[in-house]
Amino acid sequence: MNRFSLSKCRQGMIAFLAAAGAFAVLSAVAPALAAGMDANAKALAKVDDHWSKAAAAKDADRVASFYAVDAIAYPPNEPMAIGRAAAKKVWASYFADPSFSISWGTVHAGVSKSGNLGFTAGTYEASFKGPDSKLVSEKGKYVTTWKKQKDGTRKATHDIGNSDAK
């Protein structure tokens, strides 16, 4: 195997582990969703709402502050952004487009019994200049996994969304 193959294999493994981790979190908290959101889930949904407001304000520093230092963002049609600094670069590139706007809302949220892990999932609306310079309006969905930090805050560890476009 050459270096490129190892890198590609490692990226595949990271993506697989991220998906497995998201599945584990979702499986662990799914029963809580059936009974409605508990106080911890509501608090996490509120954090997600603050994050959306930071993105709507096009504040790359504030948006990045919601990510864990070692977070992985999965931007559409781009390589994974590994680490808070890389996620910030992705968001800053979006915000550089004056026509870009985004907002999202949590539809589902849950927190593990231990309180250490959680997830938010919901829908988003975005608009931006397309490759042909025409304004594109997009609707989609997202899932974010969260981990409680040593200081008690929750930070996004994995963040992915995709368009509902057919």
C-alpha positions as CSV (number, residue, x, y, z in Angstrom):
1,M,0.0,0.0,0.0
2,N,1.3,3.4,-0.8
3,R,0.9,6.5,1.3
4,F,-2.2,7.7,-0.6
5,S,-4.0,4.3,0.0
6,L,-3.2,4.4,3.7
7,S,-4.6,8.0,4.0
8,K,-7.7,7.0,2.1
9,C,-8.1,3.9,4.3
10,R,-7.7,6.0,7.4
11,Q,-10.3,8.5,6.2
12,G,-12.7,5.6,5.5
13,M,-12.1,4.2,9.0
14,I,-12.7,7.6,10.6
15,A,-15.9,8.0,8.7
16,F,-17.0,4.5,9.7
17,L,-16.1,5.1,13.4
18,A,-18.0,8.4,13.3
19,A,-21.1,6.7,11.9
20,A,-20.8,3.9,14.4
21,G,-20.5,6.5,17.2
22,A,-23.5,8.4,16.0
23,F,-25.5,5.2,15.8
24,A,-24.4,4.2,19.3
25,V,-25.4,7.6,20.7
26,L,-28.8,7.5,18.9
27,S,-29.4,4.0,20.1
28,A,-28.6,4.8,23.7
29,V,-31.0,7.8,23.8
30,A,-33.8,6.7,21.5
31,P,-36.1,5.5,24.3
32,A,-35.9,9.0,25.9
33,L,-37.2,10.5,22.7
34,A,-40.3,8.4,22.7
35,A,-41.2,9.9,26.0
36,G,-40.3,13.4,24.9
37,M,-37.2,15.4,25.6
38,D,-36.0,15.5,29.2
39,A,-34.3,18.5,30.7
40,N,-30.8,17.5,29.5
41,A,-32.0,17.1,25.9
42,K,-33.8,20.4,26.1
43,A,-30.6,22.1,27.4
44,L,-28.7,20.5,24.5
45,A,-31.3,21.7,22.0
46,K,-30.8,25.2,23.4
47,V,-27.0,25.0,22.8
48,D,-27.7,23.9,19.3
49,D,-30.1,26.9,18.9
50,H,-27.3,29.3,20.1
51,W,-25.0,27.7,17.6
52,S,-27.5,28.3,14.8
53,K,-27.7,32.0,15.8
54,A,-23.9,32.3,15.7
55,A,-24.0,30.9,12.1
56,A,-26.8,33.2,11.1
57,A,-24.6,36.1,12.4
58,K,-21.8,34.8,10.2
59,D,-19.4,34.7,13.2
60,A,-16.8,32.1,12.3
61,D,-15.1,32.4,15.7
62,R,-18.3,31.8,17.6
63,V,-19.4,29.0,15.3
64,A,-16.0,27.3,15.8
65,S,-16.3,27.6,19.6
66,F,-19.2,25.1,19.6
67,Y,-16.8,22.4,18.2
68,A,-14.6,20.2,20.5
69,V,-10.9,20.8,19.8
70,D,-10.7,17.3,18.1
71,A,-14.1,17.5,16.4
72,I,-14.7,16.3,12.8
73,A,-17.0,18.3,10.5
74,Y,-18.2,16.6,7.3
75,P,-19.0,19.5,4.9
76,P,-20.9,18.6,1.7
77,N,-18.7,17.8,-1.3
78,E,-15.5,18.5,0.6
79,P,-13.0,16.5,2.6
80,M,-13.6,16.0,6.3
81,A,-12.5,19.0,8.4
82,I,-10.6,17.5,11.3
83,G,-10.2,19.7,14.3
84,R,-11.9,23.0,15.5
85,A,-9.5,25.1,13.4
86,A,-10.3,23.2,10.2
87,A,-14.1,23.5,10.9
88,K,-13.6,27.2,11.4
89,K,-11.9,27.5,8.0
90,V,-14.9,25.7,6.4
91,W,-17.4,28.1,8.0
92,A,-15.3,31.2,7.2
93,S,-15.3,30.1,3.5
94,Y,-19.1,30.0,3.6
95,F,-19.3,33.3,5.3
96,A,-17.0,34.9,2.7
97,D,-20.0,34.6,0.3
98,P,-22.2,37.7,1.0
99,S,-25.2,35.8,-0.2
100,F,-24.7,32.9,2.2
101,S,-27.2,32.4,5.0
102,I,-28.1,29.5,7.1
103,S,-30.3,28.6,10.0
104,W,-31.3,25.3,11.6
105,G,-33.6,23.9,14.2
106,T,-33.4,20.9,16.4
107,V,-36.2,18.4,15.9
108,H,-34.7,15.6,18.0
109,A,-32.2,15.7,20.9
110,G,-31.1,13.2,23.5
111,V,-28.5,12.8,26.1
112,S,-27.1,9.5,27.4
113,K,-27.9,8.4,31.0
114,S,-24.4,9.3,32.1
115,G,-24.9,12.8,30.6
116,N,-21.5,12.6,28.8
117,L,-22.8,12.1,25.2
118,G,-25.7,13.5,23.3
119,F,-27.0,14.2,19.9
120,T,-29.1,16.8,18.1
121,A,-30.8,16.3,14.7
122,G,-33.0,18.5,12.7
123,T,-33.5,20.5,9.6
124,Y,-31.7,23.5,8.1
125,E,-32.3,26.1,5.4
126,A,-29.4,27.7,3.6
127,S,-28.9,30.0,0.6
128,F,-25.7,30.8,-1.3
129,K,-24.4,31.6,-4.7
130,G,-24.1,28.5,-6.9
131,P,-21.5,27.7,-9.5
132,D,-23.4,29.7,-12.1
133,S,-23.6,32.7,-9.7
134,K,-27.4,32.2,-9.3
135,L,-28.8,32.1,-5.8
136,V,-29.4,28.6,-4.5
137,S,-32.0,28.0,-1.8
138,E,-31.5,24.6,0.0
139,K,-33.3,22.6,2.6
140,G,-31.7,19.7,4.4
141,K,-31.2,17.8,7.6
142,Y,-28.3,17.3,10.0
143,V,-27.0,15.2,12.9
144,T,-24.5,16.4,15.4
145,T,-23.0,14.3,18.3
146,W,-21.9,16.1,21.4
147,K,-19.6,15.3,24.3
148,K,-19.6,16.9,27.7
149,Q,-16.2,18.6,28.4
150,K,-14.3,18.8,31.6
151,D,-15.6,22.3,32.2
152,G,-19.2,21.0,32.0
153,T,-20.0,22.5,28.5
154,R,-21.1,20.3,25.6
155,K,-19.1,20.6,22.4
156,A,-19.9,19.1,19.0
157,T,-17.7,16.1,18.2
158,H,-19.1,15.1,14.8
159,D,-21.2,17.3,12.6
160,I,-22.8,16.3,9.3
161,G,-25.7,17.5,7.2
162,N,-27.0,17.0,3.7
163,S,-29.4,18.5,1.2
164,D,-32.9,17.2,0.5
165,A,-32.3,17.9,-3.2
166,K,-33.1,15.0,-5.5
